[in-house]
């Protein structure tokens, strides 16, 4: 009788363990809202925001034009994602810039934020430039000394990314000047440097068609996708060492989705895509779905919670290991007073797992063992 009871418990609890496993889920919820901001931020904002801890940072460049001279007033805005406070601070350490260097955007590292600068390198041709990387102290808002990245002459069409203490220059294009003509020259390479020592780590050649793609470092490989007319189903995983691509079979049926800008971000052990374009009613529009790919590249689908404010708005995203933040910008015009508003939406991935405690599976096994011992003792 005890053996039979244990067997029944084992079958029942095994079924519950299988049936009640929790699926992975992607959740987006609204956080703090920042109201009544300077409307000119829309024009001054450069590049994408950066997220470190409970703060999101915006890089602003207020340009003043006096005849043919342009002056740049750089500042950094800190949005406190916990209480909605806004702090606007000027950059210091600008003595590390010369008059021929222009700061363009943030480059987010792993808990650090850098600024990318373009420095003119030819007096004869003012269009020629190279890329300088400056580390930014987020406490003092002070620029560190610039590091001229080797081989980045006129390479403003090749992405820079940071992963695992390394700086990546992705495949892209460089500009080649010849008289009055400008030519785009493919750069089919992935070049990596150690961020601390500035020493080159690798220079890998890739197929030339990847110059038009976005490569996101992830688990020693790259998630490859396109922004434009290609579909989410065209994405794949690329191993630069082996020079092999691996199709993402689970995404094969997602021809009705396209990437909305370069919005994919690594978040912990997953890639989060906070917003997409979707083909609905014979037109492409912002989707109400979000996507994530876990470390096995299985898709996890969530729901887009960004509200429709009834007027034109913009979306920008940034993330870290904990979550991805989407900032929604929109402009209000109340009583002839125009103001900029920003709402922060948090996107987090629940990786799932068995909610039914696995240790309870030992109960029926213990009952069966007890029954077996009593049976043997009786015999």
VEXDREN-2710 file (C-alpha; in Angstrom, 1 decimal):
% VEXDREN-2710
k/r/px/py/pz
1/UNK/0.0/0.0/0.0
2/UNK/2.8/2.4/0.9
3/UNK/4.6/1.6/-2.4
4/UNK/1.4/2.2/-4.4
5/UNK/0.9/5.5/-2.5
6/UNK/4.5/6.6/-3.3
7/UNK/4.1/5.7/-7.0
8/UNK/0.9/7.7/-7.2
9/UNK/2.6/10.7/-5.6
10/UNK/5.6/10.4/-7.9
11/UNK/3.4/10.4/-11.0
12/UNK/1.2/13.3/-9.7
13/UNK/4.1/15.5/-8.6
14/UNK/6.0/14.8/-11.8
15/UNK/3.1/16.0/-13.9
16/UNK/2.7/19.1/-11.7
17/UNK/6.4/19.8/-12.1
18/UNK/6.2/19.6/-15.9
19/UNK/2.8/21.4/-16.4
20/UNK/3.4/24.3/-14.0
21/UNK/6.8/25.4/-15.2
22/UNK/6.9/29.2/-15.6
23/UNK/7.7/30.5/-19.1
24/UNK/10.2/33.3/-19.6
25/UNK/8.6/36.7/-19.9
26/UNK/9.5/40.2/-21.0
27/UNK/7.8/43.0/-19.0
28/UNK/7.8/46.7/-19.7
29/UNK/6.4/49.1/-17.1
30/UNK/6.3/52.9/-16.8
31/UNK/8.7/54.5/-14.2
32/UNK/9.4/58.1/-13.5
33/UNK/8.2/61.0/-15.6
34/UNK/10.2/64.2/-16.2
35/UNK/8.0/67.1/-17.1
36/UNK/8.4/70.7/-18.2
37/UNK/12.0/70.4/-19.5
38/UNK/13.7/72.8/-21.8
39/UNK/12.2/72.2/-25.3
40/UNK/15.6/73.0/-26.9
41/UNK/16.9/69.7/-25.5
42/UNK/15.4/68.1/-28.6
43/UNK/17.8/70.0/-30.8
44/UNK/20.8/69.7/-28.5
45/UNK/20.6/66.0/-27.7
46/UNK/23.4/64.0/-29.4
47/UNK/23.5/60.2/-29.9
48/UNK/21.9/57.7/-27.6
49/UNK/21.5/58.0/-23.8
50/UNK/23.6/56.0/-21.4
51/UNK/22.4/54.1/-18.3
52/UNK/24.5/53.5/-15.2
53/UNK/22.7/52.1/-12.1
54/UNK/19.6/54.2/-11.3
55/UNK/20.5/57.1/-13.6
56/UNK/20.1/57.8/-17.3
57/UNK/22.4/60.3/-18.9
58/UNK/21.9/62.5/-21.9
59/UNK/24.6/64.3/-23.8
60/UNK/23.7/67.8/-25.0
61/UNK/25.5/70.2/-27.3
62/UNK/24.1/73.8/-27.4
63/UNK/25.7/75.3/-30.5
64/UNK/26.0/79.0/-31.0
65/UNK/26.5/80.4/-34.5
66/UNK/28.3/83.8/-34.9
67/UNK/28.9/84.4/-38.5
68/UNK/31.2/81.5/-39.6
69/UNK/32.2/80.6/-36.1
70/UNK/30.5/77.9/-34.0
71/UNK/30.9/77.5/-30.3
72/UNK/29.8/74.3/-28.5
73/UNK/28.4/74.4/-25.0
74/UNK/28.6/70.8/-23.8
75/UNK/26.5/69.5/-20.9
76/UNK/25.3/66.2/-19.4
77/UNK/21.8/65.7/-18.0
78/UNK/21.3/63.2/-15.3
79/UNK/17.8/61.7/-15.0
80/UNK/17.2/60.0/-11.6
81/UNK/15.2/56.9/-12.4
82/UNK/14.1/56.5/-8.8
83/UNK/12.6/59.8/-7.9
84/UNK/12.3/61.8/-11.1
85/UNK/14.9/64.4/-10.3
86/UNK/16.8/66.2/-13.1
87/UNK/20.3/67.5/-12.9
88/UNK/22.0/69.5/-15.7
89/UNK/25.8/69.8/-15.4
90/UNK/28.4/71.3/-17.6
91/UNK/31.5/69.3/-18.6
92/UNK/34.9/70.0/-17.1
93/UNK/38.3/69.0/-18.3
94/UNK/37.6/70.6/-21.7
95/UNK/41.3/71.6/-21.8
96/UNK/41.9/68.1/-23.1
97/UNK/40.1/69.2/-26.2
98/UNK/41.7/71.3/-28.9
99/UNK/39.8/73.7/-31.1
100/UNK/39.7/71.1/-33.8
101/UNK/37.9/68.4/-31.9
102/UNK/34.1/67.9/-31.7
103/UNK/32.4/65.8/-29.1
104/UNK/29.6/63.8/-30.8
105/UNK/28.0/61.1/-28.5
106/UNK/28.2/58.8/-25.6
107/UNK/29.8/55.3/-25.8
108/UNK/28.6/53.2/-22.9
109/UNK/30.9/50.7/-21.3
110/UNK/30.3/48.3/-18.4
111/UNK/29.5/50.7/-15.6
112/UNK/31.5/53.5/-17.4
113/UNK/30.6/56.2/-19.9
114/UNK/32.9/57.5/-22.6
115/UNK/32.5/60.4/-25.1
116/UNK/33.5/60.0/-28.7
117/UNK/35.3/62.9/-30.3
118/UNK/36.1/63.7/-33.9
119/UNK/39.4/65.4/-34.4
120/UNK/40.5/67.1/-37.6
121/UNK/43.8/65.8/-38.8
122/UNK/44.4/67.8/-42.0
123/UNK/44.5/71.5/-42.5
124/UNK/44.4/71.0/-46.2
125/UNK/41.2/69.0/-46.0
126/UNK/39.0/70.0/-43.1
127/UNK/36.7/67.0/-43.7
128/UNK/39.4/64.5/-42.7
129/UNK/39.2/63.4/-39.1
130/UNK/40.0/60.6/-36.7
131/UNK/38.2/59.3/-33.6
132/UNK/39.2/60.1/-30.1
133/UNK/37.9/58.3/-27.0
134/UNK/37.5/60.2/-23.7
135/UNK/36.5/58.6/-20.4
136/UNK/33.9/60.6/-18.4
137/UNK/33.9/60.8/-14.6
138/UNK/30.2/60.8/-13.8
139/UNK/30.8/62.3/-10.4
140/UNK/32.8/65.3/-11.4
141/UNK/31.7/65.3/-15.1
142/UNK/35.3/65.7/-16.0
143/UNK/36.8/64.5/-19.3
144/UNK/39.9/62.3/-19.1
145/UNK/42.7/62.5/-21.6
146/UNK/41.8/61.5/-25.1
147/UNK/42.9/58.2/-26.7
148/UNK/43.2/58.5/-30.5
149/UNK/41.9/55.1/-31.7
150/UNK/44.3/53.7/-34.3
151/UNK/43.0/53.2/-37.8
152/UNK/39.8/55.3/-37.4
153/UNK/40.6/58.0/-40.0
154/UNK/37.3/59.0/-41.5
155/UNK/35.6/56.0/-40.0
156/UNK/32.4/57.6/-38.9
157/UNK/30.4/54.9/-40.6
158/UNK/31.7/52.0/-38.4
159/UNK/30.2/51.3/-35.0
160/UNK/32.2/51.4/-31.8
161/UNK/31.1/49.1/-29.0
162/UNK/32.5/48.0/-25.6
163/UNK/32.2/44.4/-24.2
164/UNK/34.2/42.5/-21.6
165/UNK/36.8/45.2/-21.2
166/UNK/37.4/45.5/-24.9
167/UNK/36.7/48.2/-27.5
168/UNK/35.3/46.9/-30.8
169/UNK/35.4/48.7/-34.1
170/UNK/32.7/46.9/-36.2
171/UNK/32.5/46.4/-40.0
172/UNK/31.4/49.5/-41.8
173/UNK/32.7/52.2/-44.2
174/UNK/35.3/54.8/-44.3
175/UNK/35.3/58.0/-46.3
176/UNK/37.9/58.5/-49.0
177/UNK/38.4/61.9/-50.3
178/UNK/39.7/62.6/-53.8
179/UNK/39.4/66.2/-55.0
180/UNK/35.7/67.0/-55.1
181/UNK/34.6/63.4/-54.9
182/UNK/33.9/61.4/-51.8
183/UNK/33.8/57.6/-51.9
184/UNK/32.6/55.1/-49.4
185/UNK/35.2/52.3/-48.9
186/UNK/34.1/49.1/-47.2
187/UNK/35.9/48.1/-44.0
188/UNK/35.1/44.4/-43.6
189/UNK/37.0/43.8/-40.3
190/UNK/36.3/43.5/-36.6
191/UNK/39.2/45.2/-34.7
192/UNK/39.4/44.9/-30.9
193/UNK/41.6/46.7/-28.4
194/UNK/42.1/46.3/-24.7
195/UNK/40.5/49.3/-23.1
196/UNK/43.0/49.5/-20.2
197/UNK/46.3/49.0/-22.1
198/UNK/45.1/50.4/-25.5
199/UNK/46.8/47.4/-27.1
200/UNK/45.2/45.7/-30.1
201/UNK/43.8/42.3/-29.3
202/UNK/42.5/41.1/-32.6
203/UNK/41.8/42.1/-36.2
204/UNK/39.4/39.6/-37.9
205/UNK/38.3/39.8/-41.5
206/UNK/34.5/39.2/-42.1
207/UNK/32.4/39.0/-45.3
208/UNK/31.9/42.4/-46.9
209/UNK/28.1/42.3/-46.7
210/UNK/28.4/42.7/-42.9
211/UNK/29.5/46.3/-43.5
212/UNK/25.8/47.2/-43.8
213/UNK/24.8/45.2/-40.7
214/UNK/24.8/46.0/-36.9
215/UNK/27.0/43.5/-34.9
216/UNK/26.3/43.3/-31.2
217/UNK/28.8/41.3/-29.1
218/UNK/27.1/38.6/-27.1
219/UNK/28.6/35.5/-25.4
220/UNK/31.9/35.5/-27.5
221/UNK/29.8/35.8/-30.7
222/UNK/27.9/38.5/-32.4
223/UNK/24.2/39.0/-32.9
224/UNK/23.8/40.4/-36.5
225/UNK/20.8/42.4/-37.6
226/UNK/19.9/45.1/-40.1
227/UNK/18.1/48.4/-39.7
228/UNK/16.0/49.2/-42.8
229/UNK/14.2/46.9/-45.1
230/UNK/15.5/43.6/-43.8
231/UNK/13.4/41.6/-41.4
232/UNK/14.0/40.4/-37.9
233/UNK/14.1/36.9/-39.4
234/UNK/17.2/37.9/-41.3
235/UNK/19.1/38.1/-38.1
236/UNK/21.7/35.5/-37.2
237/UNK/24.6/34.6/-34.9
238/UNK/28.1/35.1/-36.2
239/UNK/31.3/33.5/-34.9
240/UNK/34.1/35.8/-36.0
241/UNK/36.8/33.3/-35.0
242/UNK/35.4/30.5/-37.1
243/UNK/34.0/32.9/-39.7
244/UNK/30.7/31.0/-39.5
245/UNK/27.1/32.3/-39.3
246/UNK/24.4/30.4/-37.5
247/UNK/20.8/31.0/-38.7
248/UNK/18.3/31.8/-35.9
249/UNK/15.8/29.2/-36.7
250/UNK/13.3/30.3/-34.0
251/UNK/13.1/33.7/-35.8
252/UNK/12.3/32.3/-39.2
253/UNK/8.6/33.2/-39.0
254/UNK/9.1/36.8/-38.0
255/UNK/9.0/38.4/-41.4
256/UNK/6.4/40.9/-40.2
257/UNK/9.0/42.6/-37.8
258/UNK/11.8/45.0/-38.6
259/UNK/14.3/46.6/-36.3
260/UNK/13.5/50.1/-35.3
261/UNK/16.9/51.9/-35.2
262/UNK/19.9/50.3/-33.4
263/UNK/17.8/49.5/-30.4
264/UNK/19.0/46.0/-29.4
265/UNK/20.9/45.9/-26.1
266/UNK/22.6/43.2/-24.1
267/UNK/20.9/42.9/-20.7
268/UNK/22.4/40.2/-18.4
269/UNK/22.2/36.9/-20.2
270/UNK/19.9/38.1/-22.9
271/UNK/19.5/40.5/-25.8
272/UNK/16.5/42.9/-25.3
273/UNK/14.9/44.6/-28.3
274/UNK/12.6/47.2/-26.7
275/UNK/10.8/48.4/-29.8
276/UNK/10.3/47.1/-33.3
277/UNK/8.4/48.0/-36.5
278/UNK/5.5/45.7/-37.4
279/UNK/3.6/45.2/-40.6
280/UNK/0.0/45.8/-39.7
281/UNK/-2.9/46.7/-42.1
282/UNK/-0.5/47.0/-45.1
283/UNK/1.9/49.4/-43.4
284/UNK/4.9/49.4/-41.2
285/UNK/4.4/51.1/-37.8
286/UNK/5.8/51.0/-34.3
287/UNK/4.9/47.6/-32.8
288/UNK/3.1/47.0/-29.5
289/UNK/5.4/44.0/-29.0
290/UNK/8.9/43.8/-27.5
291/UNK/11.4/41.0/-28.0
292/UNK/14.2/39.4/-26.2
293/UNK/16.6/36.6/-27.1
294/UNK/17.9/34.5/-24.2
295/UNK/21.4/32.9/-24.1
296/UNK/20.1/30.0/-26.3
297/UNK/18.7/32.6/-28.7
298/UNK/15.1/31.5/-28.1
299/UNK/12.7/34.4/-28.6
300/UNK/10.8/35.8/-25.7
301/UNK/7.9/38.1/-26.6
302/UNK/6.5/40.9/-24.4
303/UNK/4.2/43.8/-24.7
304/UNK/5.1/47.4/-25.5
305/UNK/3.7/49.8/-22.9
306/UNK/4.8/53.2/-24.2
307/UNK/1.7/55.4/-24.4
308/UNK/0.4/57.3/-27.4
309/UNK/0.6/60.9/-26.3
310/UNK/-1.3/62.1/-29.3
311/UNK/1.5/64.1/-30.8
312/UNK/4.9/63.4/-32.3
313/UNK/7.3/61.7/-30.0
314/UNK/10.7/60.0/-30.0
315/UNK/12.1/56.9/-28.4
316/UNK/15.6/56.3/-27.2
317/UNK/16.9/53.3/-25.3
318/UNK/19.9/52.4/-23.1
319/UNK/20.5/49.5/-20.8
320/UNK/22.8/47.6/-18.4
321/UNK/22.9/44.1/-16.9
322/UNK/19.8/44.7/-14.9
323/UNK/17.3/46.3/-17.3
324/UNK/16.7/48.3/-20.4
325/UNK/15.3/51.8/-20.1
326/UNK/13.3/53.4/-22.9
327/UNK/12.9/57.1/-22.8
328/UNK/9.9/58.5/-24.5
329/UNK/10.1/62.2/-25.5
330/UNK/7.2/64.4/-26.4
331/UNK/6.3/68.0/-26.5
332/UNK/3.3/69.7/-24.9
333/UNK/1.9/73.1/-25.8
334/UNK/-0.2/74.4/-22.9
335/UNK/-1.3/78.0/-22.7
336/UNK/1.2/78.8/-25.5
337/UNK/4.1/77.5/-23.3
338/UNK/5.9/74.6/-25.0
339/UNK/7.8/72.1/-22.9
340/UNK/9.6/68.8/-23.3
341/UNK/8.5/65.8/-21.3
342/UNK/10.3/62.5/-20.9
343/UNK/8.8/59.3/-19.5
344/UNK/11.1/56.3/-18.5
345/UNK/9.9/52.8/-19.2
346/UNK/11.7/49.8/-17.6
347/UNK/12.0/46.6/-19.6
348/UNK/13.1/43.5/-17.6
349/UNK/13.4/39.9/-18.6
350/UNK/12.2/37.1/-16.4
351/UNK/14.2/34.1/-17.5
352/UNK/11.6/31.7/-16.2
353/UNK/12.2/28.4/-14.4
354/UNK/10.2/25.8/-12.5
355/UNK/8.1/27.5/-9.8
356/UNK/7.2/24.1/-8.4
357/UNK/9.9/23.3/-5.8
358/UNK/12.1/20.5/-7.2
359/UNK/13.0/19.3/-3.7
360/UNK/9.4/18.2/-3.1
361/UNK/10.1/15.4/-5.7
362/UNK/12.0/13.7/-2.9
363/UNK/8.8/13.1/-0.9
364/UNK/7.3/10.4/-3.1
365/UNK/10.8/8.8/-3.5
366/UNK/11.1/8.7/0.3
367/UNK/7.6/7.2/0.7
368/UNK/8.5/4.5/-1.8
369/UNK/11.8/3.7/-0.1
370/UNK/10.0/3.5/3.3
371/UNK/7.5/1.1/1.8
372/UNK/10.3/-1.0/0.3
373/UNK/12.1/-1.2/3.6
374/UNK/8.9/-2.3/5.4
375/UNK/8.2/-4.8/2.8
376/UNK/11.7/-6.3/3.0
377/UNK/11.5/-6.3/6.9
378/UNK/8.1/-8.1/6.7
379/UNK/9.5/-10.7/4.4
END
